[in-house]
Amino acid sequence: MNATDTRPTAPTAQLLDQRLRDVLQPSALEVIDESCQHHGHAGANGSGFGTHFRVRITSHLFTGKPVVMRHRLVYDALHDFMAGGLHALAIEAQVPTV
């Protein structure tokens, strides 16, 4: 991609991980690309990666927020990856214990 190319970057677990670390400051984070399990499903791109992800995240920013708001924070952090092929997120968003 050159400097004038405005196409979105294809999602990878590493890119999603870095974005979530930057935005939500998690104390625990796991991003898993589950795309290969969704071959032939809606949103699958045929490559076996980059479309379906599972995010397990614990962040102090979730404290006092209902589950729906925690999920919204994750979606908001990753919204620009949707144009790059991110089709589905399974989110497990927890508050720190202790």
BALOVO-443007 format. One record per atom (N, C-alpha, C): atom name; x, y, z; residue in one letter; residue number from 1. Coordinates in Angstrom, 3 decimals. Example, Ala and Ser with C-alpha at 12.3 -4.5 7.8 and 13.67 -1.06 7.14 Angstrom:
  at         X         Y         Z  aa    i
   N    13.190    -5.690     7.800   a    1
  CA    12.300    -4.500     7.800   a    1
   C    13.200    -3.300     7.800   a    1
   N    12.850    -2.250     7.080   s    2
  CA    13.670    -1.060     7.140   s    2
   C    12.900     0.030     7.870   s    2
REM end
This chain:
  at         X         Y         Z  aa    i
   N     0.846    -1.165     0.000   m    1
  CA     0.000     0.000     0.000   m    1
   C     0.898     1.236     0.000   m    1
   N     0.601     2.196    -0.871   n    2
  CA     1.427     3.398    -0.924   n    2
   C     0.825     4.497    -0.052   n    2
   N     1.513     5.627     0.055   a    3
  CA     1.112     6.704     0.960   a    3
   C    -0.232     7.322     0.591   a    3
   N    -0.646     7.231    -0.660   t    4
  CA    -1.923     7.821    -1.071   t    4
   C    -3.063     6.821    -1.060   t    4
   N    -2.778     5.573    -0.765   d    5
  CA    -3.795     4.533    -0.729   d    5
   C    -4.629     4.700     0.544   d    5
   N    -5.937     4.815     0.405   t    6
  CA    -6.807     5.022     1.554   t    6
   C    -7.627     3.780     1.902   t    6
   N    -7.319     2.654     1.263   r    7
  CA    -8.033     1.430     1.591   r    7
   C    -7.754     1.037     3.040   r    7
   N    -8.769     0.522     3.755   p    8
  CA    -8.546     0.103     5.131   p    8
   C    -7.630    -1.114     5.195   p    8
   N    -6.909    -1.227     6.282   t    9
  CA    -6.030    -2.363     6.513   t    9
   C    -6.867    -3.584     6.860   t    9
   N    -6.549    -4.712     6.238   a   10
  CA    -7.258    -5.950     6.549   a   10
   C    -7.028    -6.302     8.015   a   10
   N    -8.072    -6.730     8.702   p   11
  CA    -7.944    -7.048    10.113   p   11
   C    -7.058    -8.268    10.364   p   11
   N    -6.248    -8.172    11.385   t   12
  CA    -5.492    -9.312    11.904   t   12
   C    -5.640    -9.283    13.414   t   12
   N    -5.429   -10.419    14.043   a   13
  CA    -5.504   -10.477    15.507   a   13
   C    -4.516    -9.492    16.119   a   13
   N    -3.333    -9.372    15.516   q   14
  CA    -2.311    -8.462    16.051   q   14
   C    -2.761    -7.002    15.974   q   14
   N    -3.364    -6.597    14.860   l   15
  CA    -3.841    -5.219    14.725   l   15
   C    -4.987    -4.914    15.689   l   15
   N    -5.923    -5.851    15.820   l   16
  CA    -7.026    -5.653    16.750   l   16
   C    -6.516    -5.595    18.179   l   16
   N    -5.571    -6.469    18.511   d   17
  CA    -4.963    -6.483    19.837   d   17
   C    -4.336    -5.129    20.152   d   17
   N    -3.548    -4.612    19.234   q   18
  CA    -2.864    -3.339    19.476   q   18
   C    -3.857    -2.201    19.653   q   18
   N    -4.892    -2.168    18.819   r   19
  CA    -5.902    -1.113    18.933   r   19
   C    -6.604    -1.166    20.288   r   19
   N    -7.002    -2.376    20.704   l   20
  CA    -7.689    -2.513    21.984   l   20
   C    -6.777    -2.135    23.147   l   20
   N    -5.500    -2.472    23.047   r   21
  CA    -4.550    -2.067    24.102   r   21
   C    -4.417    -0.547    24.156   r   21
   N    -4.350     0.086    23.001   d   22
  CA    -4.208     1.538    22.939   d   22
   C    -5.435     2.262    23.485   d   22
   N    -6.619     1.767    23.149   v   23
  CA    -7.856     2.483    23.469   v   23
   C    -8.433     2.102    24.831   v   23
   N    -8.433     0.814    25.167   l   24
  CA    -9.134     0.359    26.368   l   24
   C    -8.224    -0.025    27.528   l   24
   N    -6.938     0.043    27.347   q   25
  CA    -5.968    -0.194    28.420   q   25
   C    -6.284    -1.449    29.244   q   25
   N    -6.401    -2.595    28.595   p   26
  CA    -6.814    -3.800    29.318   p   26
   C    -5.738    -4.335    30.261   p   26
   N    -6.210    -4.980    31.323   s   27
  CA    -5.298    -5.702    32.207   s   27
   C    -5.137    -7.138    31.714   s   27
   N    -6.069    -7.592    30.904   a   28
  CA    -5.982    -8.904    30.265   a   28
   C    -6.650    -8.789    28.896   a   28
   N    -6.040    -9.413    27.889   l   29
  CA    -6.590    -9.346    26.540   l   29
   C    -6.167   -10.565    25.739   l   29
   N    -7.140   -11.141    25.046   e   30
  CA    -6.883   -12.234    24.123   e   30
   C    -7.735   -11.985    22.880   e   30
   N    -7.100   -11.944    21.724   v   31
  CA    -7.807   -11.780    20.457   v   31
   C    -7.522   -13.026    19.621   v   31
   N    -8.590   -13.712    19.228   i   32
  CA    -8.456   -14.971    18.512   i   32
   C    -9.155   -14.850    17.166   i   32
   N    -8.439   -15.167    16.094   d   33
  CA    -9.030   -15.184    14.765   d   33
   C    -9.698   -16.543    14.570   d   33
   N   -11.023   -16.551    14.558   e   34
  CA   -11.801   -17.783    14.404   e   34
   C   -12.363   -17.923    12.992   e   34
   N   -11.823   -17.174    12.055   s   35
  CA   -12.354   -17.140    10.694   s   35
   C   -12.390   -18.512    10.037   s   35
   N   -11.391   -19.339    10.293   c   36
  CA   -11.343   -20.656     9.648   c   36
   C   -12.524   -21.526    10.061   c   36
   N   -13.134   -21.246    11.200   q   37
  CA   -14.304   -22.004    11.660   q   37
   C   -15.586   -21.549    10.960   q   37
   N   -15.515   -20.472    10.196   h   38
  CA   -16.698   -19.894     9.564   h   38
   C   -16.638   -19.958     8.040   h   38
   N   -15.800   -20.835     7.502   h   39
  CA   -15.679   -20.998     6.057   h   39
   C   -17.052   -21.276     5.450   h   39
   N   -17.412   -20.505     4.453   g   40
  CA   -18.688   -20.678     3.787   g   40
   C   -19.842   -19.929     4.430   g   40
   N   -19.607   -19.323     5.593   h   41
  CA   -20.648   -18.548     6.269   h   41
   C   -20.659   -17.118     5.744   h   41
   N   -21.700   -16.407     6.072   a   42
  CA   -21.808   -14.993     5.692   a   42
   C   -20.597   -14.230     6.229   a   42
   N   -20.028   -13.407     5.390   g   43
  CA   -18.905   -12.577     5.791   g   43
   C   -17.545   -13.234     5.656   g   43
   N   -17.502   -14.533     5.435   a   44
  CA   -16.215   -15.211     5.255   a   44
   C   -15.624   -14.800     3.913   a   44
   N   -14.313   -14.622     3.880   n   45
  CA   -13.671   -14.155     2.645   n   45
   C   -12.978   -15.269     1.868   n   45
   N   -13.074   -16.498     2.342   g   46
  CA   -12.468   -17.622     1.642   g   46
   C   -11.011   -17.860     1.987   g   46
   N   -10.381   -16.933     2.698   s   47
  CA    -8.968   -17.086     3.039   s   47
   C    -8.774   -17.813     4.366   s   47
   N    -9.830   -17.864     5.187   g   48
  CA    -9.710   -18.513     6.486   g   48
   C    -9.185   -17.607     7.581   g   48
   N    -9.025   -16.316     7.291   f   49
  CA    -8.612   -15.392     8.342   f   49
   C    -9.142   -13.989     8.059   f   49
   N    -9.197   -13.177     9.131   g   50
  CA    -9.504   -11.769     8.987   g   50
   C   -10.958   -11.354     8.991   g   50
   N   -11.889   -12.288     9.278   t   51
  CA   -13.300   -11.905     9.227   t   51
   C   -14.058   -12.124    10.537   t   51
   N   -13.723   -13.152    11.277   h   52
  CA   -14.436   -13.510    12.504   h   52
   C   -13.435   -13.608    13.659   h   52
   N   -13.669   -12.829    14.707   f   53
  CA   -12.743   -12.790    15.832   f   53
   C   -13.474   -12.962    17.156   f   53
   N   -12.770   -13.503    18.127   r   54
  CA   -13.230   -13.568    19.515   r   54
   C   -12.289   -12.673    20.330   r   54
   N   -12.881   -11.805    21.150   v   55
  CA   -12.115   -10.901    22.002   v   55
   C   -12.487   -11.186    23.449   v   55
   N   -11.485   -11.524    24.251   r   56
  CA   -11.651   -11.673    25.696   r   56
   C   -10.844   -10.537    26.318   r   56
   N   -11.535    -9.638    27.002   i   57
  CA   -10.878    -8.434    27.480   i   57
   C   -11.362    -8.074    28.881   i   57
   N   -10.416    -7.652    29.707   t   58
  CA   -10.696    -7.137    31.037   t   58
   C   -10.099    -5.740    31.103   t   58
   N   -10.933    -4.766    31.479   s   59
  CA   -10.456    -3.378    31.522   s   59
   C   -11.129    -2.625    32.659   s   59
   N   -10.361    -1.774    33.318   h   60
  CA   -10.937    -0.916    34.359   h   60
   C   -11.943     0.075    33.767   h   60
   N   -11.852     0.332    32.469   l   61
  CA   -12.790     1.242    31.806   l   61
   C   -14.204     0.662    31.728   l   61
   N   -14.357    -0.629    31.991   f   62
  CA   -15.666    -1.273    31.988   f   62
   C   -16.366    -1.189    33.345   f   62
   N   -15.642    -0.784    34.375   t   63
  CA   -16.194    -0.744    35.726   t   63
   C   -17.450     0.126    35.780   t   63
   N   -18.522    -0.449    36.341   g   64
  CA   -19.775     0.267    36.494   g   64
   C   -20.620     0.331    35.233   g   64
   N   -20.156    -0.299    34.154   k   65
  CA   -20.893    -0.263    32.891   k   65
   C   -21.581    -1.606    32.647   k   65
   N   -22.815    -1.570    32.130   p   66
  CA   -23.485    -2.826    31.789   p   66
   C   -22.793    -3.501    30.598   p   66
   N   -23.091    -4.770    30.410   v   67
  CA   -22.455    -5.554    29.358   v   67
   C   -22.624    -4.897    27.987   v   67
   N   -23.799    -4.385    27.692   v   68
  CA   -24.039    -3.765    26.385   v   68
   C   -23.087    -2.583    26.167   v   68
   N   -22.857    -1.770    27.174   m   69
  CA   -21.945    -0.628    27.048   m   69
   C   -20.492    -1.096    26.903   m   69
   N   -20.122    -2.166    27.583   r   70
  CA   -18.765    -2.723    27.431   r   70
   C   -18.544    -3.160    25.986   r   70
   N   -19.538    -3.852    25.437   h   71
  CA   -19.441    -4.301    24.043   h   71
   C   -19.358    -3.100    23.107   h   71
   N   -20.137    -2.064    23.372   r   72
  CA   -20.117    -0.869    22.534   r   72
   C   -18.726    -0.238    22.541   r   72
   N   -18.059    -0.216    23.685   l   73
  CA   -16.702     0.339    23.759   l   73
   C   -15.731    -0.459    22.890   l   73
   N   -15.888    -1.780    22.885   v   74
  CA   -15.031    -2.627    22.042   v   74
   C   -15.335    -2.357    20.565   v   74
   N   -16.614    -2.353    20.194   y   75
  CA   -16.989    -2.064    18.805   y   75
   C   -16.494    -0.688    18.368   y   75
   N   -16.653     0.306    19.236   d   76
  CA   -16.197     1.664    18.892   d   76
   C   -14.692     1.695    18.650   d   76
   N   -13.940     0.947    19.434   a   77
  CA   -12.479     0.918    19.276   a   77
   C   -12.073     0.277    17.950   a   77
   N   -12.898    -0.637    17.442   l   78
  CA   -12.541    -1.404    16.245   l   78
   C   -13.358    -1.035    15.012   l   78
   N   -14.161     0.018    15.071   h   79
  CA   -15.108     0.326    13.999   h   79
   C   -14.458     0.483    12.623   h   79
   N   -13.273     1.046    12.551   d   80
  CA   -12.666     1.256    11.231   d   80
   C   -12.167    -0.039    10.587   d   80
   N   -12.076    -1.118    11.351   f   81
  CA   -11.684    -2.404    10.776   f   81
   C   -12.843    -3.064    10.029   f   81
   N   -14.068    -2.605    10.286   m   82
  CA   -15.237    -3.184     9.609   m   82
   C   -15.126    -3.023     8.087   m   82
   N   -14.673    -1.869     7.634   a   83
  CA   -14.524    -1.636     6.189   a   83
   C   -13.421    -2.495     5.591   a   83
   N   -12.522    -3.004     6.429   g   84
  CA   -11.424    -3.834     5.957   g   84
   C   -11.735    -5.314     5.947   g   84
   N   -12.966    -5.688     6.322   g   85
  CA   -13.351    -7.088     6.253   g   85
   C   -13.770    -7.725     7.562   g   85
   N   -13.610    -7.012     8.680   l   86
  CA   -14.069    -7.556     9.960   l   86
   C   -15.583    -7.708     9.903   l   86
   N   -16.042    -8.938    10.035   h   87
  CA   -17.469    -9.229     9.874   h   87
   C   -18.153    -9.519    11.200   h   87
   N   -17.472   -10.228    12.103   a   88
  CA   -18.112   -10.648    13.344   a   88
   C   -17.141   -10.625    14.515   a   88
   N   -17.673   -10.214    15.672   l   89
  CA   -16.912   -10.222    16.917   l   89
   C   -17.706   -10.972    17.974   l   89
   N   -17.058   -11.906    18.635   a   90
  CA   -17.614   -12.507    19.838   a   90
   C   -16.848   -11.848    20.983   a   90
   N   -17.560   -11.159    21.855   i   91
  CA   -16.903   -10.338    22.883   i   91
   C   -17.222   -10.875    24.270   i   91
   N   -16.163   -11.063    25.053   e   92
  CA   -16.275   -11.401    26.478   e   92
   C   -15.565   -10.269    27.207   e   92
   N   -16.337    -9.319    27.737   a   93
  CA   -15.789    -8.104    28.349   a   93
   C   -16.037    -8.135    29.861   a   93
   N   -14.963    -8.146    30.614   q   94
  CA   -15.038    -8.271    32.075   q   94
   C   -14.431    -7.056    32.774   q   94
   N   -14.872    -6.842    33.998   v   95
  CA   -14.242    -5.838    34.842   v   95
   C   -13.194    -6.559    35.697   v   95
   N   -12.143    -5.851    36.087   p   96
  CA   -11.127    -6.481    36.939   p   96
   C   -11.728    -6.903    38.283   p   96
   N   -11.248    -8.002    38.789   t   97
  CA   -11.637    -8.411    40.144   t   97
   C   -10.517    -7.987    41.070   t   97
   N   -10.872    -7.328    42.133   v   98
  CA    -9.952    -6.782    43.149   v   98
   C    -9.483    -5.409    42.805   v   98
REM end
